């Protein structure tokens, strides 16, 4: 019976430690996002579309000439 009580206390301790770890990671990410400069926000907002002309994925798309 006492072994089971010790396990329950250690399980609660690990649960609290995991919650504190996760909360601190999310808090740090949130803090960095809040403090981000406007230029960085604009840069990250357009990251997938960094260039206006999309780059060809296959070699045959760039060398293909219509007959």
C-alpha positions as CSV (number, residue, x, y, z in Angstrom):
1,X,0.0,0.0,0.0
2,X,2.8,2.5,0.8
3,X,4.6,1.7,-2.4
4,X,1.5,2.8,-4.3
5,X,1.3,6.1,-2.4
6,X,4.9,6.9,-3.2
7,X,4.2,6.2,-6.9
8,X,1.2,8.5,-6.9
9,X,3.2,11.3,-5.4
10,X,6.0,10.9,-7.9
11,X,3.5,10.8,-10.7
12,X,2.1,14.1,-9.5
13,X,5.6,15.5,-9.3
14,X,6.4,14.5,-12.8
15,X,3.1,15.8,-14.1
16,X,3.7,19.2,-12.4
17,X,7.3,19.3,-13.8
18,X,6.1,18.5,-17.3
19,X,3.5,21.3,-17.1
20,X,6.0,23.8,-15.8
21,X,8.4,22.8,-18.6
22,X,5.7,23.1,-21.3
23,X,4.4,26.4,-19.9
24,X,7.9,27.9,-19.8
25,X,8.6,26.9,-23.5
26,X,5.3,28.4,-24.7
27,X,5.8,31.5,-22.5
28,X,9.3,32.0,-24.0
29,X,8.0,31.7,-27.5
30,X,5.1,34.1,-26.8
31,X,7.5,36.6,-25.2
32,X,9.8,36.5,-28.2
33,X,6.8,36.9,-30.5
34,X,5.5,39.9,-28.6
35,X,8.9,41.6,-28.6
36,X,9.5,41.0,-32.3
37,X,10.3,44.0,-34.5
38,X,7.9,45.1,-37.2
39,X,10.5,44.3,-39.9
40,X,10.8,40.8,-38.7
41,X,7.0,40.4,-38.6
42,X,6.8,41.5,-42.2
43,X,9.7,39.2,-43.2
44,X,8.1,36.1,-41.5
45,X,4.6,37.0,-42.9
46,X,6.0,36.7,-46.5
47,X,8.4,33.8,-46.0
48,X,6.7,31.2,-48.2
49,X,6.5,33.8,-51.0
50,X,10.0,35.2,-50.8
51,X,10.3,35.6,-54.6
52,X,7.7,36.8,-57.0
53,X,8.5,34.2,-59.6
54,X,8.2,30.6,-58.4
55,X,11.3,28.4,-58.9
56,X,10.7,25.4,-61.2
57,X,10.8,22.1,-59.3
58,X,11.8,19.8,-62.2
59,X,14.6,20.3,-64.8
60,X,12.3,19.5,-67.7
61,X,10.0,22.4,-66.8
62,X,12.8,24.9,-67.5
63,X,14.3,23.3,-70.6
64,X,11.1,22.2,-72.3
65,X,10.5,24.1,-75.6
66,X,7.2,23.7,-77.4
67,X,7.5,22.0,-80.8
